[in-house]
């Protein structure tokens, strides 16, 4: 197994300290020279770790003053990794939970059937949940999973309240990648009611199609996220 690059090790350690409270909000990180000595690396390697921390909003750099833990670190979700909602939020120091709206075997709509390559009306698993961060509704997710991929999904509790962990640990599904598209929308009455807000509020509608190791579609999800819970993405230069 290949070893993680040193800047990633430093990044992981500093994130761990931020999440544990050892580095509190607005606290100043040691300087680059001190960090380089502490981790036994060059300043360039430390700078790579700090660049990553800054891009994911864990820290903020203030010219002439140093690098400080950001007070916005807990608010964002990262789009550049295929992970469960709970894992995304845990990495930002927040606490995720869910309220199940429906968990059933249902006839596939035309859109779902097309994604799965089945006939409209064929049975599929449907899991609709309100996702909460710190007890506050943040997103509404309507997930469909092929019946063949997880036959008993609607009849058994999720593993650790996570659809992805359930698919991998209980049904042996190997997640490989996902295609995702986003568009701004206004919430309808049902969506707003489930999210505890007013109809017509803006939200980010996201369509995600997740693929398994053989290129098969294993999940088709539409979600609506409130603007108070933005998404974060690191974009690398080519």
CORCOR-V117518 format. One record per backbone hydrogen bond with DSSP energy under -0.5 kcal/mol. CO is the residue of the C=O (numbers start at 1). NH is the residue of the N-H. Records with the same first field share a line. If there is no record, write none. Layout:
CO: NH + NH
This chain:
5: 8 + 9
6: 10
7: 11
8: 12
9: 13
10: 14
11: 15
12: 16
13: 17
14: 18
15: 19
16: 20
17: 21 + 22 + 23
18: 21
22: 24
24: 27
27: 69
31: 35
32: 36
33: 37
34: 38
35: 39
36: 40 + 41
42: 46
43: 47
44: 48
45: 49
46: 50
47: 51
48: 52
49: 53
50: 54
51: 55
52: 56
53: 58 + 59
54: 57
58: 70
60: 68
61: 63
62: 65 + 66
66: 62
67: 29
68: 60
69: 26
70: 73
72: 75
77: 232
81: 83
84: 88
85: 89
86: 90
87: 91
89: 92 + 94
90: 93
95: 134
97: 132
99: 130
102: 128
104: 106 + 126
106: 124
108: 121
109: 113
110: 114
111: 115
112: 116
113: 117 + 118
119: 122
122: 108
123: 147
124: 106
125: 145
126: 104
127: 129 + 143
128: 101 + 102
129: 131 + 141
130: 99
131: 138 + 139
132: 97
133: 136
136: 133
138: 226
139: 131
140: 224
141: 129 + 143
142: 222
143: 127
144: 220
145: 125
146: 149 + 150
150: 153
152: 155 + 156
153: 156
158: 160 + 161
159: 162
162: 159 + 166
163: 167
164: 168
165: 169
166: 170 + 171
167: 173
168: 172
173: 175
174: 213
177: 211
179: 209
181: 207
183: 205
185: 203
187: 200
188: 192
189: 193
190: 194
191: 195
192: 196 + 197
193: 196
198: 201
201: 187
202: 227
203: 185 + 205
204: 206 + 225
205: 183
206: 208 + 223
207: 181
208: 210 + 221
209: 179
210: 218 + 219
211: 176 + 177
212: 215
216: 212
219: 210
220: 144
221: 208
222: 142
223: 206
224: 140
225: 204
226: 229
230: 77
232: 79
233: 235
234: 236
